[in-house]
Amino acid sequence: MKIKFIVILMLIFAFLTALPVSAIGTDTGAGPSNYTYNYTFWGEEVAMPDPYYVSAQLTGNDFGIGNFLNPQGLYIRGNRIYVCDTDNNRIVLLEYDESADSYSLVKVVEYVVINGQPSPLNKPHDLFENRNGEIFIADTDNNRVLRLDRDWNYINSIIKPEDKSYDQSIDFLPMKLVVDHSNRVFIQARHINKGLMEYNIDGTFNGFMGASQVQVSLYDYFWKMISTAAQRSQMELFVPTEYNNVALDHEGFVYATLSTFTGNPFEADPIRRLNAVGTDILIRNGMFGLAEPAGDWFWGNLGGVSGPSRFVDVVTFENDGYICLDRNRGRLFAYDFQGNMLYVFGGRGNMEGRFQDPIAIDRMGTSLFVLDARTAVVTRFNLTQYGSYIDQAINYYYAGRYDESAAMWDEVLKLNGNYELAYIGKGRAALRNEQYRDAMKYYEAKHDRESYGKAFQLYRKEWIEANITTIVVILISLWVVTRALRILFKFRKRRKGGA
């Protein structure tokens, strides 16, 4: 009997350990599909629960239109999903039905009618719909940006500017674009390193905006000054870096990415938030003093992939957080409004939730959609319970609801007790609620010295203000006692002298 009992226990154990994670794990309806991680204070990469899981994968074949071919653009407005099917020379419009959790094909656009004649698209790379419902298409190899009304009727084209600031020998090849709340069109064009090209929607060119700053050493500048023309032609040109993508946030600010930096990522600005005059206003108060949202902190050389992260797109949220897409390793890097890295997930490969050549990212509500150019698949990610807690904690803090934010961070810690940003988040909430001692405790636990110093300053000020009467009484008492003792010593000294 004892042997039978042991055998039964062993069979039960073997059965449980053989179960997939989804059968014994999460409440999302899907098991972990990505390797998710973050960094500790000491720079160690640590695994963490998945903030997102794959909920759908969309291909052209799913809608009876054949596979997408090298798609380069993805744009979402409301429940509408636009795919720039680049090498098929078409725009595909899909629609999501939330009640049925299903997708349907709305339209396939291969040409526009101009002056009564069809004008075929030629390698479209991007699309944007403004707040008036007008559609803008970066029709790259036709050297134009098309402006259409909400019914896809042609209005006008944006073409190469006849302007001295634009080198006329360079073809106008619009790659990515956004239209801000003032209906200014910002275009990232191939081979243009002066920044984003700015147009009015009628096609009037306004100039360049947001050029990257060039860092030139005094040594390089000196040698370039004294070199011959032939020598100078062999030197690296002192030119700004070319952007590779643009996005628009809920306030109308333009986000731009670039992926051509080398060396230390914390000395680069691969993601920027540009105001109306092109000044970078992105907040970089990252945890542990790492102020640059730049992807992986450390990297090796594995499978032919080397070097730092290469951001090719960014999607923003109403709480000023954002997620950057790394084309180099196929990863998604999430940051809060201060520049703290929240988590990293994804990667290269053929597994669900991984990519071979990720090229674009957008969102529908809290769901993420990522376009892979090589596999021609759009992957949808939904928040897990863990990811939802992080999202809500940041939303509450951003809205000034600090107690609810702290409560959500507690929920995060129940699922991941080592999540350092949760302690930082609780410290922030305590600081905002003027609970300075609690804030100091949370900041000390996770080595956030700068925030600890700020909390200590405020705690010291609060303590002094609360105890100022006692402090004054003690100081006066000490003074009185000191004076009295002096007088007493003098009196005794005189008595002894007199005796």
CORRAMO-V261712 format. One record per residue. RES is the residue in one small letter. PSI is psi in whole degrees, -180 to 180 (none if undefined). Layout:
# CORRAMO-V261712
res=RES psi=PSI
res=RES psi=PSI
This chain:
# CORRAMO-V261712
res=m psi=-42
res=k psi=-40
res=i psi=-43
res=k psi=-43
res=f psi=-43
res=i psi=-42
res=v psi=-43
res=i psi=-44
res=l psi=-42
res=m psi=-40
res=l psi=-42
res=i psi=-44
res=f psi=-44
res=a psi=-39
res=f psi=-44
res=l psi=-41
res=t psi=-20
res=a psi=-13
res=l psi=144
res=p psi=156
res=v psi=-37
res=s psi=-25
res=a psi=-23
res=i psi=5
res=g psi=-100
res=t psi=164
res=d psi=19
res=t psi=-12
res=g psi=0
res=a psi=142
res=g psi=171
res=p psi=132
res=s psi=0
res=n psi=153
res=y psi=114
res=t psi=140
res=y psi=171
res=n psi=-177
res=y psi=145
res=t psi=176
res=f psi=-33
res=w psi=7
res=g psi=16
res=e psi=138
res=e psi=123
res=v psi=140
res=a psi=155
res=m psi=166
res=p psi=154
res=d psi=129
res=p psi=-22
res=y psi=155
res=y psi=155
res=v psi=125
res=s psi=-17
res=a psi=154
res=q psi=129
res=l psi=134
res=t psi=165
res=g psi=-35
res=n psi=-28
res=d psi=-22
res=f psi=13
res=g psi=25
res=i psi=12
res=g psi=161
res=n psi=148
res=f psi=151
res=l psi=109
res=n psi=53
res=p psi=139
res=q psi=-11
res=g psi=143
res=l psi=129
res=y psi=138
res=i psi=131
res=r psi=118
res=g psi=-124
res=n psi=15
res=r psi=134
res=i psi=117
res=y psi=130
res=v psi=124
res=c psi=98
res=d psi=80
res=t psi=-56
res=d psi=-8
res=n psi=-1
res=n psi=51
res=r psi=161
res=i psi=130
res=v psi=126
res=l psi=121
res=l psi=161
res=e psi=139
res=y psi=130
res=d psi=106
res=e psi=-38
res=s psi=-35
res=a psi=-4
res=d psi=53
res=s psi=162
res=y psi=146
res=s psi=153
res=l psi=127
res=v psi=-46
res=k psi=146
res=v psi=120
res=v psi=119
res=e psi=-12
res=y psi=164
res=v psi=154
res=v psi=119
res=i psi=121
res=n psi=42
res=g psi=0
res=q psi=138
res=p psi=134
res=s psi=103
res=p psi=147
res=l psi=152
res=n psi=99
res=k psi=56
res=p psi=134
res=h psi=-19
res=d psi=163
res=l psi=148
res=f psi=140
res=e psi=122
res=n psi=-178
res=r psi=-15
res=n psi=0
res=g psi=3
res=e psi=146
res=i psi=132
res=f psi=127
res=i psi=126
res=a psi=91
res=d psi=79
res=t psi=-59
res=d psi=-2
res=n psi=3
res=n psi=46
res=r psi=160
res=v psi=123
res=l psi=137
res=r psi=121
res=l psi=155
res=d psi=-179
res=r psi=-17
res=d psi=14
res=w psi=23
res=n psi=139
res=y psi=136
res=i psi=-60
res=n psi=173
res=s psi=150
res=i psi=124
res=i psi=-175
res=k psi=131
res=p psi=142
res=e psi=78
res=d psi=144
res=k psi=-26
res=s psi=-11
res=y psi=125
res=d psi=112
res=q psi=-14
res=s psi=-10
res=i psi=127
res=d psi=146
res=f psi=107
res=l psi=82
res=p psi=128
res=m psi=-49
res=k psi=154
res=l psi=156
res=v psi=161
res=v psi=120
res=d psi=-177
res=h psi=-17
res=s psi=12
res=n psi=33
res=r psi=135
res=v psi=123
res=f psi=124
res=i psi=130
res=q psi=116
res=a psi=147
res=r psi=140
res=h psi=12
res=i psi=117
res=n psi=18
res=k psi=4
res=g psi=-161
res=l psi=143
res=m psi=130
res=e psi=128
res=y psi=156
res=n psi=161
res=i psi=-15
res=d psi=0
res=g psi=2
res=t psi=128
res=f psi=129
res=n psi=-12
res=g psi=-161
res=f psi=151
res=m psi=137
res=g psi=35
res=a psi=141
res=s psi=140
res=q psi=139
res=v psi=129
res=q psi=113
res=v psi=126
res=s psi=155
res=l psi=-36
res=y psi=-50
res=d psi=-41
res=y psi=-41
res=f psi=-48
res=w psi=-31
res=k psi=-33
res=m psi=-38
res=i psi=-2
res=s psi=159
res=t psi=169
res=a psi=-40
res=a psi=-39
res=q psi=-41
res=r psi=-34
res=s psi=-23
res=q psi=-14
res=m psi=159
res=e psi=131
res=l psi=140
res=f psi=80
res=v psi=152
res=p psi=163
res=t psi=145
res=e psi=129
res=y psi=158
res=n psi=-8
res=n psi=161
res=v psi=154
res=a psi=164
res=l psi=134
res=d psi=-179
res=h psi=-18
res=e psi=-2
res=g psi=7
res=f psi=148
res=v psi=126
res=y psi=137
res=a psi=144
res=t psi=151
res=l psi=151
res=s psi=26
res=t psi=12
res=f psi=159
res=t psi=166
res=g psi=-145
res=n psi=119
res=p psi=-22
res=f psi=0
res=e psi=12
res=a psi=170
res=d psi=70
res=p psi=-9
res=i psi=131
res=r psi=149
res=r psi=114
res=l psi=133
res=n psi=-170
res=a psi=-26
res=v psi=8
res=g psi=11
res=t psi=136
res=d psi=118
res=i psi=18
res=l psi=133
res=i psi=129
res=r psi=69
res=n psi=48
res=g psi=156
res=m psi=144
res=f psi=21
res=g psi=4
res=l psi=97
res=a psi=-4
res=e psi=110
res=p psi=106
res=a psi=15
res=g psi=-146
res=d psi=141
res=w psi=-35
res=f psi=155
res=w psi=159
res=g psi=-154
res=n psi=103
res=l psi=128
res=g psi=30
res=g psi=2
res=v psi=125
res=s psi=172
res=g psi=179
res=p psi=174
res=s psi=148
res=r psi=96
res=f psi=132
res=v psi=-7
res=d psi=163
res=v psi=145
res=v psi=139
res=t psi=163
res=f psi=165
res=e psi=-20
res=n psi=15
res=d psi=10
res=g psi=170
res=y psi=158
res=i psi=128
res=c psi=143
res=l psi=122
res=d psi=113
res=r psi=-26
res=n psi=-48
res=r psi=7
res=g psi=29
res=r psi=157
res=l psi=124
res=f psi=118
res=a psi=136
res=y psi=149
res=d psi=-176
res=f psi=-13
res=q psi=-9
res=g psi=10
res=n psi=135
res=m psi=121
res=l psi=-46
res=y psi=166
res=v psi=134
res=f psi=173
res=g psi=-155
res=g psi=177
res=r psi=147
res=g psi=-178
res=n psi=1
res=m psi=160
res=e psi=132
res=g psi=3
res=r psi=168
res=f psi=161
res=q psi=-37
res=d psi=73
res=p psi=134
res=i psi=-23
res=a psi=151
res=i psi=143
res=d psi=-178
res=r psi=158
res=m psi=103
res=g psi=-125
res=t psi=-4
res=s psi=139
res=l psi=145
res=f psi=127
res=v psi=131
res=l psi=127
res=d psi=119
res=a psi=-35
res=r psi=-47
res=t psi=-13
res=a psi=43
res=v psi=138
res=v psi=120
res=t psi=130
res=r psi=135
res=f psi=132
res=n psi=153
res=l psi=138
res=t psi=175
res=q psi=-41
res=y psi=-49
res=g psi=-35
res=s psi=-39
res=y psi=-43
res=i psi=-45
res=d psi=-46
res=q psi=-38
res=a psi=-43
res=i psi=-41
res=n psi=-45
res=y psi=-44
res=y psi=-44
res=y psi=-33
res=a psi=0
res=g psi=14
res=r psi=80
res=y psi=-34
res=d psi=-43
res=e psi=-36
res=s psi=-46
res=a psi=-38
res=a psi=-39
res=m psi=-37
res=w psi=-32
res=d psi=-39
res=e psi=-38
res=v psi=-44
res=l psi=-26
res=k psi=-31
res=l psi=-24
res=n psi=89
res=g psi=-12
res=n psi=10
res=y psi=103
res=e psi=-34
res=l psi=-23
res=a psi=-41
res=y psi=-39
res=i psi=-42
res=g psi=-42
res=k psi=-36
res=g psi=-43
res=r psi=-47
res=a psi=-43
res=a psi=-40
res=l psi=-44
res=r psi=-30
res=n psi=8
res=e psi=28
res=q psi=75
res=y psi=-36
res=r psi=-41
res=d psi=-42
res=a psi=-44
res=m psi=-39
res=k psi=-45
res=y psi=-43
res=y psi=-37
res=e psi=-37
res=a psi=-30
res=k psi=24
res=h psi=28
res=d psi=85
res=r psi=-41
res=e psi=-47
res=s psi=-36
res=y psi=-43
res=g psi=-39
res=k psi=-44
res=a psi=-40
res=f psi=-41
res=q psi=-47
res=l psi=-38
res=y psi=-42
res=r psi=-43
res=k psi=-44
res=e psi=-43
res=w psi=-42
res=i psi=-43
res=e psi=-38
res=a psi=-25
res=n psi=19
res=i psi=-38
res=t psi=-47
res=t psi=-43
res=i psi=-44
res=v psi=-44
res=v psi=-44
res=i psi=-45
res=l psi=-43
res=i psi=-42
res=s psi=-43
res=l psi=-41
res=w psi=-44
res=v psi=-46
res=v psi=-43
res=t psi=-47
res=r psi=-42
res=a psi=-41
res=l psi=-40
res=r psi=-46
res=i psi=-42
res=l psi=-44
res=f psi=-42
res=k psi=-42
res=f psi=-45
res=r psi=-35
res=k psi=-42
res=r psi=-41
res=r psi=-43
res=k psi=-41
res=g psi=-38
res=g psi=-33
res=a psi=none
